[in-house]
Structures are given as C-alpha cells and as structure tokens.
C-alpha cells in the first residue's frame, strides 16, 4: 500500500511539472507571436489537448485514490478483525492459565494425599507385623496354658480317684530314712544361680511410668530429688473369655424321598436345636 501511494505522488508531481512546462512554453510562444493568428490557434489547440490530458490524468488519479481508500478501508476492517481475534486469544490464554493453575493445585493435593496414604500404609504394615508377633506369642501362651490345664486336670482327676479309695483307719505313710533339710544350702553349695531373662522391646505390650511420690513415705518430707531410674518387668496371663458362635442352619425337604434335610458346619458338635440349642464347642469338649 505504501508503494502505491508513493507511486501516485510521483505521478502527480510529474504531471504538475509537465503542465508547468507546457504553460511556460505557451506563454513564451504567445509573447513571441502575439500578432499572428495561425500560431495562436495552434497554441490554443495544444493547450486544450494538454488540459484534456491533465483532466484524464486527474480522473485516473481520482479513481486510483478511490481504490486506495477502499483498500485502506478493507485493511482497517481486517485489522479490527485481527484485533478482536487477538483479544479472544488473550482471553483464551488467560482461561487456560487459570485452568492450568487449578490443575497444578489438584495435582499437588493429590501428591500430598498419596504421600499421606503411603505413610499410613507403612504404619499399618508395622502395626500388622507387631500384631502378628503378638498373636504368635499369644498362641504359644495359649498352647502352654492348655497343656498346663490338661496337666492340672489330670492331677485333679488323680487326686479325686485317690480320695475315693478306702484306707485303713489311722493309717500313716511310712517314714523316710534320711530326710534332707528343705531349702537351698548356704555358701558354695548354693548351686547354680539363675533368674528369668528380661523380655525384648518387641515383646513388651504395655509400658507404665511410675513417678516419685509427692512426699516421703518415711518422714513426710516434700523435697525429693530424683537420683535414678530402675526397671521392673511383669509377665501376666491373658484374659480368657468364651467365644459365642451362632449357626444359621438352613432346612429343606428332599423332592425324591420327602424327608427333612438340614445343613451342618464343621464346628458343630450336635444337631440339637430348640431347648438344647446352647452347646459347648469342640475345644471345650476336648478339654
């Protein structure tokens, strides 16, 4: 567009110079031959022709100027459309930036949630391992207690049988010849000294802190200074509680023989129901 405008300006300046030269030559010719009518007519014709050329040239320039104005208008409209499109792109970029920030925040929160779940998973695994070890120790303790229970039951049964036997009146057990003095011997003859080993940190299920008393139990003084700490361990038997089981026994009828059919679980010890529905389990029967 700038090239066409420059070219139009050059054409206009060239036409102006041509017109000025023609007018100057016409005036010179007029001044030289003012008295002869023939050359004057020729000069008038030449001037009319030059004017016609200038008019035609001016019309061409006007048409070119109109075209340039139309082109400029079209370019302005295109520029406005481009500006509107740029504004739309800027707004879209802003929306995309906002959406990107929201997605980044959601991703950060999700990463934090994943880290928290991983930490909880690790803690639960440690707790499961600790409970598994505790369960193993409890099962061992239960087996030991069961064996001890069986042994005590056997001794009790033996004592009951011995009590039912009839003995001679005023019977006394025979005296032993050389009876040793009860208790351990003093000095080197004490024997092997032994004590229960302390448990490891994994075996300890409960921990209790025992603070100093507020006053001295001997004199009642209240100024007590801490001089150290001692450790004591205690082994306690677990609480034994019964396990109640409920069996929902399905009942049906055989289509072939017409007899009643009921289900049975492997832990059931009897098929009795109704008034005799409360029974002992297999382990209770075994003990």
Secondary structure, DSSP 8 states (H G I E B T S, - for coil): -HHHHHHHHHHHHHHHHHHHHHHHHHHHHHHHSTT-HHHHHHHHHHHHHHHHHHHHHHHHHHHHHHHHHHHHHHHHHHHHHHHHHHHHHHHHHHHHHHHHHHHHHHHHHHHHHHHHHHHHHHHHHHHHHHHHHHHHHHHHHHHHHHHHHHHHHHHHHHHHHHHHS---TT------SS---SS--SGGGG----------TTT----------SS-TTT-------------------------------EEE-TTT--EEE---TT------GGG-----HHHHH-
